[in-house]
Amino acid sequence: MSFAIDRYIAGQPPYASKRGRKDIPDALVLAGARRARNDEGTAIFVCGNERLRKAAEAEGLTVAESLTDALKLKAISSLHSNAKFALWWEGHLSEVVKTIEDDQEALDTLLQDILVNVVAGATLCQGDIPDDSHEAFVQCAGSFTDIKIKWDQAESLGEGLMSVPMSFETTIDLDFYVYRGDAFDVPDWVSVSYGDFEDDHYFEASGTREGRYTARLVLEFPEAAMEITPDLTEMEIAVEDAELDDFVE
């Protein structure tokens, strides 16, 4: 706790300024990461906030922006649990990629359920959303279309683990709030639930948009891939780092 307080008074990272109260949570997170590193001898700090990540790096922590980036670190990739599989994987990655690429229609079907859990329930930020902070909660997502996987950019994250850039489009239902003074001046796609103009400063609002996302597809293959053609049903499939690029008009 003293670390966070000392930095708070001095205005040192991760605080943006002296006595910057909004940065107290970041300071507590950094303090915890330092303790973990000191207790365990090593630690990898995964954080999407650039300022907090730089502050952690200045403290001597190994940092990564995402789990995908963390898996690329030498400290992780060198921990091969199975040397035989690691050697096979290194020499056959391009063949594995081609096999999965040829079965992308089946993969697209499996991704429908996976992407619902990735998109729905998330909070996104986009300039067209008439919320004060331009943020909205994704209540639900429809079918996923125009799924594009950049197989030529596939990369290994260690034996049996592959990461591939991807993009897709989907219809998303958004919930957010609009200031009462702006309630009659919102885009056509926004529906406002008008409340009491005297007591309520903000009104609930919602809308449906088509969104274009970018993400990373992560595939984990079993060791059996050395002996037989990989089967999609036997793999661990995940989508990480999904971000809204823009709304589709």
DANORPE-V623439 format. One record per pair of residues at least 4 apart in sequence whose ideal C-beta (glycine too) atoms are under 7 Angstrom apart, sorted by the first residue. I is the first residue (numbers start at 1). J is the second residue. Records with the same first field share a line. If there is no record, write none. Layout:
I=J  J
//
This chain:
1=5
2=6
3=7  31  34
4=8  24  27  28  31
5=9
6=10
7=12  15  27
8=15  19  24  27
9=18
10=18
11=15  17  18  20
13=51  54  55  58
14=23  26  27  30  51  52  55
15=20  23  27
16=20  23  51
23=27
24=28
25=29
26=30  49  52
27=31
28=32
29=33  52
30=34  52  55  56  59
31=35
32=36
33=37  43  45  56  61
34=38  59
35=39
36=40  43
37=42  43  61
43=61
44=62  64  70  73  75
45=56  61  62  63
46=64  66  67  70
47=52  53  56  63
48=65  66
49=53
50=54
51=55
52=56
53=57  63  65
54=58
55=59
56=61  63
57=61  63
62=73  75
64=69  70  73
65=69
66=240  241
67=71  240
68=163  216  218  240  241
70=76
71=76  157  158  161
72=77  157
73=77
74=78
76=158
77=158
80=86  158  159
82=86  159  223
83=87
84=88
85=89  159  160  223  226
86=90  159
87=91
88=92  226
89=93  156  159  160
92=96
93=97  156
94=98
95=99
96=100  221  225  230
97=101  151  154
98=102
99=103  229  230
100=107  219  230
101=151
103=107  232
104=108  149
106=110  232
107=111  232
108=147
110=114  232  237
111=115  144  147
112=116  143  144
114=118  237  239
115=119  144  168  170  239
116=120  141
118=239  242
119=138  141  170  172  242
120=138  140  141
121=138
122=138
123=135  137
124=135  136  138  244
125=134  135
126=134  244  247
127=134
128=187  247
129=134  135  136  176
130=178  182  186  187  190
131=135  136  176  177  178
132=179
135=176
136=174  175  176
137=174  175  176
138=172  174
139=173  174  175
140=173
141=170  171  172
142=170  171
143=170
144=168  170
145=169
146=168  169
147=166  168
148=166  167
149=164  166  217
150=164  165  166
151=164
153=164  165
154=162  164
155=163
156=161  162
157=161  162  163
160=220  221  222  223
161=220
162=219
163=216  218
164=216  217
165=216
166=215  216  217
167=212  213  214
168=213
169=210  211  212  248
170=211
171=208  210
172=209  211
173=206  208
174=206  207  209
175=206
176=205
177=202  203  204  205
178=182  183  186  192  202  203  205
179=201  202
180=197  200  201  202  203
182=186
183=192  194  203
186=190  192
189=207  208  209
190=205  207
191=205  206  207
192=203  205
193=203  204  205
194=203
195=200  203
196=200
209=247
210=247  248
211=244  247  248
212=245  246  248
213=242  243  244  245
214=243  245
215=239  240  241  242
216=240  241
217=239
218=238  240
219=235  237
220=235  236
221=225  230  235
222=234
224=228
225=230
230=235
//
